[in-house]
């Protein structure tokens, strides 16, 4: 970050009384005060649950001149757009209204908060779920279709095989706007899109997984 911008943000955060009022633990997430510059961001604080491999991070983004909230679920990170704010005062209002519910949603699966489109697609009741191996080539099943995870732009993670030690994984997404399943690998957190899993029906995805999943994960293993 530019020195003058960094100093401005540090000054704003230093007098942010909300920060001083935060409890050391919320919903089994532990508070960490960060106060550190990373590339073009200034990290303020996070709530983390190491066992669940989930956390939320409040930070300032120099590029957009905004305060934001980053959600981390396993090896997936995304900015929660509802929290983007031009000032700490506005961010504080949103945090007070929404943050406890956010922690609840990322720590405990709540079927009532899942899109009706996911329900209608019968993803959570898909019989093939029981055929998914718990581990393939050292990649463990971290997210399965019984408990899909909503991220951004209408996408849900329905399958996620992770090797956290290598920071590498393979994900199957479903996008409610496009009515499409698709896959993405991450090798040391660098994404690589694959088109081998593109389809719109569960029966087609089942066939593609049966044919390609073990091969896909074996190829990722060879490259990491």
C-alpha positions in Angstrom: 0.0 0.0 0.0 1.1 3.6 -0.5 2.5 5.1 2.7 0.0 7.9 3.0 -3.0 5.5 2.5 -1.7 3.0 4.9 -1.2 5.7 7.6 -4.7 7.0 7.0 -6.3 3.6 7.4 -4.2 2.8 10.5 -5.3 6.1 12.1 -8.9 5.3 11.3 -8.7 1.8 12.8 -6.8 3.0 15.9 -9.8 5.0 17.0 -12.5 2.5 15.9 -14.2 1.8 19.3 -16.1 -1.3 17.8 -12.7 -3.1 17.5 -12.1 -2.7 21.2 -15.5 -4.2 22.1 -15.1 -7.4 20.2 -15.3 -10.6 22.3 -12.4 -13.0 22.3 -14.7 -15.7 21.0 -17.9 -15.9 18.9 -19.8 -19.1 17.9 -16.6 -21.1 18.6 -14.5 -18.7 16.4 -11.5 -17.1 18.1 -10.6 -13.4 17.6 -7.2 -12.5 16.2 -6.2 -8.9 16.0 -4.0 -8.7 12.8 -3.2 -5.0 12.1 -0.8 -5.9 9.2 -0.2 -4.8 5.7 -0.4 -7.6 3.0 0.2 -6.5 -0.6 -2.5 -3.9 -1.3 -4.6 -4.7 1.8 -4.5 -3.9 5.5 -5.8 -6.8 7.6 -7.6 -5.6 10.7 -8.9 -8.7 12.5 -10.3 -12.2 11.9 -12.5 -14.7 13.6 -11.1 -18.2 13.1 -12.0 -21.8 13.8 -9.0 -24.0 13.0 -10.9 -27.3 13.5 -13.5 -26.3 10.9 -10.9 -24.7 8.6 -13.1 -21.6 8.4 -12.5 -17.9 9.1 -13.6 -14.4 8.4 -11.2 -11.5 7.9 -12.0 -7.8 8.0 -9.6 -5.8 5.9 -9.1 -2.6 3.9 -8.5 -2.9 0.1 -6.4 -0.1 -1.3 -7.4 -0.7 -4.9 -11.1 0.0 -4.3 -10.7 2.3 -1.2 -13.2 0.1 0.7 -13.4 -2.0 3.8 -14.4 -5.6 3.1 -15.0 -9.0 4.7 -13.2 -12.1 3.4 -14.7 -15.5 4.0 -12.4 -18.5 4.0 -13.8 -22.0 3.8 -11.0 -24.6 3.5 -8.9 -23.4 0.5 -11.7 -21.3 -0.9 -11.8 -17.5 -0.3 -14.3 -14.9 -1.4 -15.3 -11.4 -0.6 -18.8 -11.2 0.9 -20.3 -8.3 -1.1 -22.9 -7.4 1.5 -20.1 -6.1 3.8 -18.3 -3.8 1.3 -18.3 -0.4 2.9 -16.6 3.0 2.2 -16.2 3.7 5.9 -15.7 1.9 9.2 -19.0 3.5 10.5 -21.0 1.9 7.7 -19.1 -1.4 8.1 -19.9 -1.4 11.8 -23.6 -1.1 11.1 -23.6 -4.1 8.8 -21.4 -6.2 11.2 -23.8 -5.6 14.0 -26.8 -6.6 11.8 -25.3 -9.6 10.0 -22.0 -11.0 11.4 -23.4 -13.4 14.0 -25.6 -15.0 11.4 -22.7 -15.3 9.0 -20.6 -17.2 11.6 -23.6 -19.4 12.2 -24.0 -20.2 8.5 -20.4 -21.1 7.9 -20.0 -23.1 11.1 -23.2 -25.2 10.9 -25.1 -26.3 7.8 -28.6 -24.9 7.7 -30.8 -26.4 5.0 -33.3 -23.7 5.4 -30.8 -21.1 4.0 -30.2 -23.1 0.8 -31.7 -21.8 -2.4 -34.9 -23.4 -3.5 -33.2 -24.1 -6.8 -30.7 -26.4 -5.0 -33.6 -28.1 -3.4 -35.5 -28.5 -6.7 -32.3 -29.9 -8.3 -32.2 -32.6 -5.5 -28.5 -32.1 -5.0 -28.6 -32.7 -1.2 -30.6 -35.9 -1.7 -28.5 -37.3 -4.6 -28.1 -41.1 -4.1 -24.6 -40.9 -5.6 -23.3 -39.0 -2.6 -22.7 -42.3 -0.7 -20.5 -43.5 -3.6 -18.0 -40.6 -3.2 -14.8 -41.9 -1.6 -13.8 -40.2 1.6 -10.2 -40.0 0.3 -8.6 -40.3 -3.2 -4.9 -40.1 -3.7 -4.4 -38.2 -0.4 -7.2 -35.7 -1.1 -9.9 -35.8 1.6 -13.5 -35.1 0.9 -14.0 -31.7 2.7 -17.4 -30.7 1.3 -20.0 -33.1 0.0 -23.3 -32.5 -1.7 -25.3 -33.2 1.5 -24.1 -29.8 2.7 -23.4 -27.5 -0.2 -21.6 -24.2 0.5 -22.8 -21.0 -1.0 -20.1 -18.7 -2.3 -20.6 -15.8 -4.8 -22.2 -15.2 -8.2 -24.9 -17.8 -7.7 -22.4 -20.7 -7.2 -22.4 -23.4 -4.6 -19.5 -25.8 -3.8 -21.1 -29.3 -3.8 -17.8 -31.3 -3.8 -14.4 -30.4 -2.6 -11.4 -32.8 -2.2 -8.5 -31.1 -0.4 -4.9 -31.7 0.5 -4.4 -28.9 2.9 -0.7 -29.6 3.4 -0.2 -28.9 -0.3 -2.8 -26.1 -0.5 -4.3 -27.9 -3.4 -7.8 -29.2 -4.1 -10.5 -30.1 -6.7 -14.0 -28.6 -6.6 -17.3 -29.3 -8.3 -19.6 -26.2 -8.4 -23.2 -25.8 -9.3 -24.3 -22.3 -10.6 -28.0 -21.6 -10.0 -28.2 -18.9 -12.7 -26.7 -21.0 -15.5 -28.1 -24.3 -14.3 -24.6 -25.8 -14.7 -22.2 -28.1 -12.9 -18.5 -27.4 -13.5 -15.1 -28.2 -12.1 -12.0 -26.3 -11.0 -8.6 -27.5 -9.7 -6.3 -25.5 -7.5 -2.6 -26.3 -7.4 -0.9 -24.5 -4.6 -3.9 -22.2 -4.6 -3.5 -21.4 -8.3 -6.8 -22.1 -10.1 -7.1 -24.2 -13.2 -10.5 -24.6 -14.9 -11.4 -28.0 -16.3 -14.2 -28.6 -18.8 -14.5 -32.4 -18.2 -17.4 -31.9 -15.7 -19.6 -29.4 -17.6 -23.2 -30.5 -17.5 -26.6 -29.6 -16.3 -28.1 -32.8 -14.9 -27.0 -34.9 -11.9 -27.2 -38.1 -13.9 -24.6 -36.7 -16.3 -22.4 -35.4 -13.5 -22.6 -38.9 -11.9 -21.3 -40.5 -15.1 -18.5 -37.9 -15.5 -17.4 -38.3 -11.9 -17.3 -42.1 -12.2 -15.2 -41.7 -15.3 -12.9 -38.9 -14.4 -12.7 -38.1 -10.7 -9.9 -40.5 -9.7 -7.9 -39.6 -12.8 -8.3 -35.9 -12.2 -7.1 -36.1 -8.6 -4.2 -38.4 -9.6 -3.0 -35.9 -12.2 -3.2 -33.1 -9.6 -1.2 -35.2 -7.1 1.5 -35.8 -9.7 1.9 -32.0 -10.2 2.1 -31.0 -6.6 
